[in-house]
Amino acid sequence: MDLIDGLRAFVATAETGSFTAAADRLGLSNRLTSKYVAELEERLGTRLLQRTTRRVGITPAGETLLARAPALLGEMEAMLQSVTEDSRGFSGTLRISAPVTFGEVYVAGLLARFAAPHPELTIDLRLSDAYVDLAAEGVDLAFRVGDTAIPSLKRRRLGQIGSLAVAAPAYLEEHGTPEAPQDLAGHQCIADTNRADQARWVFRHEGQEVVAPIASRFLVNSARAARDMAEAGRGIAYCPRFILTEALEAGRLVPLLPGYEGLPHPLHVAYLEGRALPPKLRALIDFAVKDIHQAADL
């Protein structure tokens, strides 16, 4: 057994709590992952993991090793990659998590632009509106919208995502145009349940926050679906700007409430704390900062 393989198998199993999950992360069989850990324990002369029928626990010796092994593996990977990437470009796999709509509309294109000069690099993009456990899922980097902070993760701010209240011309002709946020209570609104408070929309006016209770006829867990329903004249939607550009330019939707700015949400990337960042991951983060800074529709 190679010592590095044993350490990788141990770290993946300790972080996920399962040989099966660790095997999925490493691209190995369950049996081989378990074998690598057992051989590492034999080599060190101590038990690192406690096996039970339901879950794999970690011993005190395992805790000591886990505190240092991820950083060691990260430094080793960075050293080996630096030898090859100067001449060949980045290689291997990057596993990325992103919210569904933002991932489909923007992150997929960003990753394609980043990967274009690196033909040996594989991108594994996983879209979910849930907060994915990076360690358990073997995810290298997650794009996150909002202020939620998790102690085990480091974050780097990329920018912010603005929002805009919109409606179709046909809806406004039939129901009238709201002039201020308080007018929304008398309209049919389409609520995006991914927002923290789906019963209220928050705006900014002359430096002050304005909270508007809304009457929701439709509730959806997709900003894209809310936009599409607004285009169909079903009501007023409050959507992130990045999905509205085309519909606004084509006149299918009309921006509402001039002078009231949609409250922006911070956009950042998150990655596991306590590890040396591989060069390809550091390069992706730097690329994302520049790419999003240049975007005009966020």
Summary of the structure (lengths in Angstrom):
residues: 298
radius of gyration: 23.7
end to end distance: 49.2
largest distance: 78.0
contacts: 910
relative contact order: 0.15
helix: 44%
strand: 26%
